[in-house]
Amino acid sequence: MTDAKKSRRYVRVDLPKGMLVAWEYSGGRKVSRVRVLALGGLFISTPEPPPVGEVIRLIFEVPNGEVRARAMIRDSQKGKGMGVEFTAMGQEARARLLGLMKLLAGR
């Protein structure tokens, strides 16, 4: 196991088909696909991601409703996408996300 995998706080789930996420940055709104999902954040495919350190707002659907969150961009790769870390999320939204993660992990 690599050091990066050992140091991860949350299990990550690859989403080969992606899941749609709406996000807002500097007043602009976009819809992109989530490629990797975790309780701590997402990797979002987008050709022109904002720079590292910027804050975005997210909304996406899960089986029991929607998840709204604020996130900070931790990795920005032009032409690929961005890794974001959740910084604020309501308790109900967190419970919905946890339910989806359990379902995807087969627990």
Secondary structure as the mmCIF struct_conf table of DSSP 4:
data_model
#
loop_
_struct_conf.conf_type_id
_struct_conf.id
_struct_conf.beg_label_comp_id
_struct_conf.beg_label_asym_id
_struct_conf.beg_label_seq_id
_struct_conf.end_label_comp_id
_struct_conf.end_label_asym_id
_struct_conf.end_label_seq_id
HELX_RH_AL_P HELX_RH_AL_P1 ASP A 3 SER A 7
BEND BEND1 ARG A 9 TYR A 10
STRN STRN1 ARG A 12 TYR A 25
TURN_TY1_P TURN_TY1_P1 SER A 26 GLY A 27
STRN STRN2 GLY A 28 ALA A 38
TURN_TY1_P TURN_TY1_P2 LEU A 39 GLY A 40
STRN STRN3 GLY A 41 SER A 45
BEND BEND2 PRO A 47 GLU A 48
HELX_LH_PP_P HELX_LH_PP_P1 PRO A 49 PRO A 51
TURN_TY1_P TURN_TY1_P3 VAL A 52 GLY A 53
STRN STRN4 VAL A 55 VAL A 62
TURN_TY1_P TURN_TY1_P4 PRO A 63 ASN A 64
STRN STRN5 GLY A 65 GLN A 77
TURN_TY1_P TURN_TY1_P5 LYS A 78 LYS A 80
STRN STRN6 GLY A 81 MET A 89
HELX_RH_AL_P HELX_RH_AL_P2 GLN A 91 ALA A 105
TURN_TY1_P TURN_TY1_P6 GLY A 106 GLY A 106
#
